[in-house]
C-alpha cells in the first residue's frame, strides 16, 4: 500500500470479516516442523491479532521432528505402520518429553508482551488440560502399535468454558485413557476431532507441503470427496500424499458439522491472515455447500449493489440509479454472490403489452470478469424472460456492444423499442440498441 487512500480502502475491506469472525471458534493445527522455524514467532503474532479481534481460538500443535530428535539422542529405533509410529514404552517417554517441551515453548511465546511489538499489551491467557480421551490404535498388519492411539472423545464443555473466559486453548498431541494410560496421537487427528466436537466455524490446517497449488481454491464437500476418490479429470495433477491426508481430515470435519475447513501452506508469511481476511484467500477452502449463488435480490442487498454499480455509473457506463429508486425496483434485480459478497447483478424490466423485456444494469465486479459470471447472469435473465412467455429481450448499452453481439444480440434502432421505452430513450446518451430473440 503506497498511499493513505490504499491503506484506508484495505482497512475498510477487512471490516466485514472482523464482524463475521468475532465470537466464532477457530481450531488451528500446525506441525512441529513449523514450531522449529524462525518465522514461527510471526505466526504467534497473527494468533494474537485473531484473539484481539474476538476470535475464540483453539491451537493444536504437533511434535514429530522433536520426537524423532529425542529418539535419535536416546538411540531408539521405532517401526512405522501405514505412516504411524509404533510407540513402545521407551518411545513414549521420548514422546512425553518432546511434547512437553514444545508445549511450554509455545505457551511462552503466547505470553510475550514486549513494547513496540505486535504482542504489546496482548495479555493472552493460555490454558491447557486433559481435554482429549484416547484409545489404542490396536494391531495393524500383525503389529501392535502399543501407545500409538486415536481420539476417542473431546471434552467440549470444558474447552467451551475456557473459551468463554477469553482464554486461548493450547492442546498437545497426547491423549489419556480412563485407565490412566497415555497415547501418542497425530496433530491432524486431534485438530479435526476437536473442531468437530466444538462445532467450530473453521478448521485450519497449516501444511508443511508448500505445493498447495495442487488443490483448487475452493471445494464443496461433494467435490472434495470426488477428489479423494480420484474421480477428477485425467489432466488434474495428483495430490501429494501429505496433502491428501490433511484433505481427508478436513473433509471429515466438514461432513460432521464444521462450517469450513482451510488447508494453507505454512511457508507463506501471514498465511492465516491472508487466508481469512482476503476474499480469494491463498489456500484451499472446503465448505459444506457451494459459495456461489444466483438469487433474487433482497432489500438488504441494496448497499452491495450500489457499491458494485456506482463506479460504472461514474464512468457513464451505466445509467445512474439512486438508493431510493433501487429500493423501489429491487424486485427486478438478480444478484450473483460469492461467500456473501455481491459480485454481479442484472435487472429485468418487462413490457408485456409489446411482448418484450429489457435487460438492464448488468454488472460484474472488475476483479471477477472474464470468468463466465456475466454469461451466467445473462442466461438466468433469458430463462426468466422465457418463463413469462416472452421471447424478445433487448438491451441498451454504450460500452458493451461487442459482448452482447457475441452472445446472440443483434443491432437494432430506437424505433424497434417498445413505445414506452422509446419515450424514455436518451438521445444525448446515444446508447446502442440490441435485441435477442429467444
N, C-alpha and C positions, 0 to 999 in steps of 0.2 A: 504494500500500500504506500504509494508515493505522495499522496496528498491527504489533508484532513478530511476532505469530502469522501475519499475512498474508505478511510477508516470509519467514518460515520455510517456510510452505506453498509459496510461489512458488519458493524456492531448492531445495526438495526436488523440485518438479515438473520442473525442468530437468536433474536428475541423469541420467535415462535418456538424454537427448540428448548430454550430455557423454561418457558412457561409449560411446555408439554412434559418435560422431564422432572420438574420439581415434585418431590414426594413419591416418585416411582422407584422401584427396586431394580438395580442392575447387578448381575453376577458376572464378575470378570475373572477369567482364568489365564494364568501366564506360567511359563515354564521356568525351571531352574536355570536354563541357559540365559534367559532374559535377566534374571537376577544378577548374574555374573557380569553382564555387560556394563560398560561405563556410562551408557545413556539411561540406565535404569532409574537414576535419580530424576531424570526428566519425566519419566512415566509417573513417578510419585508426585511430582508437581501437578501433572494432569489429573491424578486421582484427587488431590487437594482441591483443584478447581471444581471438579464434579461435586465433591462433598459440600463446598461452599455455595453451590447453586441449589442445594437442597435435594440432591440425588441420594437415595438410600443405597449404600454400597456394600457388597459382599465380595471380598477378594479371596481367590483360591490360588495358592502357589504350588509349583512343582519343585522337585529337588533331584532330578535324575543325575545331572553331572556331579553334583555334590556327593550323592550316594556312591557313584562309581569311583570318585576320587578317594573316598573313605575306605571303600573296599580294596582299592589298589594299595593304599597305605597299610592296610591290615593283611595284605597278600591273600585275600579271599577271592575265590573264583565262584561264580554263580552260573547256573543254567538259565536259558530263556526258552519259553514255550509259547509259540504264537505271539512273539513280541513281548511277552510278560516275563519279568524276572522271577525266578524261584527264590523266595525269601525264607531261608532256613533260620534257626535261632541266632547263629553268629551274624548272618547278614542283617537280621532285624535290628541287632544292636547298632550296626553302622547306619541303618536307615533312621533310627530314632535320633542318633547324634547329629546326623546331617540335616534332617528335617527341623530339629530344634534350633540348630544354628541359623538356618535360613530364615525361619520364622522370626527369630529375635532381631535379625538384621533388618528385615522388612519393617518390623514394629518400630525400630529405632529411626529409620528413615521417615516413617509417617509421623514421628514425634518431633521432627525438626521444626524450629521456629526462628530461623536466622533472620535478622533485619535485612532489608533490601534484597530479599529473595522471594520467590513465589510462595514459600512456606511461612512468611512473616504473618504473625497473628492467626495462624491456622487453627491451633488448638484442637487438632483431630484426636478424638478418643478412640483407641484401638481396643477391641475386645475379642477374646477367643474363648473356646470351651469345647467340651466333648459333645459337639453337635452331630457327629457322624457315627451311626451304628453300622458296623460292618460284619460281613460273614466271609468265611474262606471261599476262595475260588474252587477249591477241591482238586480233583485229579483230572488232568488233561493229557491225552495221549500216553496214559500209563504213568505219568509223572505227577507226584503230589506237590502242589505249589506252596504248601505249608502256610506261611504267614502272608502270602500274597492274597489279597481279598478284593471284594467289591462292596459298594454301598448297599446296605440293606434298608436303612431308614435315615432320614434327616430330621432333626428336631426343629421343625419350622417354627413352632410357637416361641421357643427360646431365642431363636435368631430374630424373629419379628420384634420381640421385646427389646432386644439390644438396639435394633434399627430405630425403633420409636423413640429411644432415648438420644438419638443422634450419633450413635457410635458407628464406626466403620468396623465391620466384622471381618476378621482375618482367619481363614481356615487352611489347615495343613492337609497334605495327602495321607493322613493316617485315620484309621477308624478303630472303634472299640466294640467288643462283643459283650453281651450280658454276662458272659463267664469270665470277663476280665482280661481277655486276650487283646493284643494289638495287631492290626493288619496294615500292610503296605498297600496303598491304593494308587491309582493313577489320577493325576490332576484333572484330566478330561472327564473321568467318571464322576468325581466329586463335584466338579463345576456344573455339569449337566443335571445331576440329581438334585443339587441344591437349588438350581434355577427352577426345576420342575416343582419341587416341594414348596417353594416360596411363591409360586405363580408369578415369577418375575416378568417385568416388562421386557427386559433384554438379557440375553446371554451373550457375552462377548468372549471369544477365544482368540488370544494373541498367538499367532503361529510362528514357529521357528523357520518354517519353509518360506522363503521370500517370494516364491513364484505363485502368488495368489492369482495371477493373471490367468491361470488355468481354470478359474471359476468365473461364471458370469457375475455381473454386479448385483443382480437380483435373481432370486429363485423363489417360486411359490413352493409350498410343501409337496404337492404332486410332482413338480418339476425336479425338485431335489431328489425325490425317491427314484425317478426315472434315471437321473444322472448316476446315482449309486448303483443302479441295476445295469448300467452301461447301455441304456436304451436311448442313445443320443446319436446324431448324425456321425457317420464314419469319419468325417473330416474333423470332428472335435478332438482336441488334444486330450490324451489320457490324464486322469487325475493322479498326482503323486500319492503314494500310499499314506504318507504322513497327513496330507490334507484330507484324504478320503476318510481316515479315522475321525478327524475332527468334524467333518461334514456329517458323518453318521451320528455323532453325539448331538450336534446342533439340530439335525432333522428330528431325532427322537424327542428332543426338548420341545420343539415347536408342535410336534404331534401330540404331546401330553400337556399342552397348555401355555407354554412360554410364548409371548406375543411375537417376538422377533429374536433371531439369533444372528450374530455377526462373526464372520471369520476375517481377521485382519492380520496383515504381516506386522510383526513386532519391529521390523527393521526400518520402518518409516517413522521419522521424527513426528511426535504428536499424533500417533496413529489413531488413538481413540477419539481425540478431539476432531481430527479431520473426518473420521467416520461418522461421528454423532452430530456434528454441527455444520456439515455441508450437505446440500440436497442430494448430490450424487454419491457421496461417500468415497472411500478408497478401497474397500474390501468387498466381500460378498455378504449380502443380507438375505436370510431365509425368513419368509413370512408365511402365515397360515393361508392368506389369500393374496391375490394379485393387488398391487398397489395402484394400478391404473384403472380408471373408470371413466366412462362416458355416461353422463346422467343429466337429468333435468335440473336447471339452476334453481336455487332457493334464495330467499330474501337475504340470508346471511352470506351469500356469495357476492353480493354487490361490491363490497370493498375489494375482493380479489379480482373481479372482472375489471373494475376501474383501474386498478394497478397495472393490469395487463394492457388495456387499450389506450390509456392516457398518453403514453409515449407515441403511439401510432397516430393519435388524434393531433398531437402537437406537430407531427411531420406532415399532416394533411392527408395521410393515407386512409384514415377512417373519418367519418362524419362525427362531430362532437356529440356526445351524449352526457348530460349531467346526471348526477346521482338520482335526482328526483325522477327523471324520465326513465332511467334504468330500473328503478324500483317499481315503477308502474308497469314496465314491459318485461319484467324478469321472467314471467311465464313463457315468453317467446324464446328464451335462451337455453342452449345446451352447453355444458362445460366439460372440458377434459381435465381431470385432476390426477395428480401423481402424489401419493403419500400425503393427501390432504391439502396440497397446494395446487391452485388453479393455474394450468399452463396453456390452456386454449379455450376458446369459446366461439360460438356461432349462434345466430338468431334466425328464426324463420317467421316471415310475415305472410299470411295467406290473403289472397284476393279471390275468394270463392266465386264471386259473380262472374269473373272472367277466367275461371279455372286455371289460376296461376299462383305461384308462391315466390316470394323473394327471399334469397339467401343474403343475409347482411351480417356485418361485424364479425367476419371470420378472422380470427387472430390466433397466432401461436407465439409463445414466448421465444425471443430470439435464440436462446441457448438450446432450444429443443426443436428447431426447424430441421427440415430435410431428414426426418426420422419417421415419416409416414403418419404423423399425428393429424396433419391437415387433411390428408386423404380420408382418414377415419371419420373425422368430423363431417366432411362433405358427404360421405356415404351414409352417415347417420341422418343427415338432413334430407338427403334424397329419399331414404326409406320413410321418413316422417311425412314427406310430401306425397308419396305414393299411397301411404296409409289413409290419407284424406281424400283419396280418389282423384287427385290432381297429378298431372303428368308434365307440367310445364314449370320449370324452375329458372328464374332469372336473377342476375346479379349486376350491380353497378360497381365499377372499380376504376381507380386511377393508376394503380401501380402493378396489379397482378393479372393483367390481361393474358399474358402468355401462359401463366399457370392454369387459369381457368380453361383456356383453349385446349391445353394438353389433357385436361380432364373432361373433355367432351362438350364444352360450351362453344357456341357459335356466335360470331359478332352479329349485332342487331342495331337497330336505331331506337331513339326515344319514342318514336311513333308506334313501335311494336309493344310498348309497355302497357299495362292496364291503365285505363283512363285516370283512375285516382292517383296512380304513381306518376303519370305524365304531368299532372298538375303540380306535383311537388319536385319535378326534375330541376336541378340547379344548373343553368346554362353557363354560369361563371365557373363552376367546378368542372364541367365538361367530362363527367365520368363516362367511361366506356360501358356500353350495354351489351351483355352477353346472355344468351338463352340456351338452355339444355332441355331437350325433350326426353323424358324418362320412359 
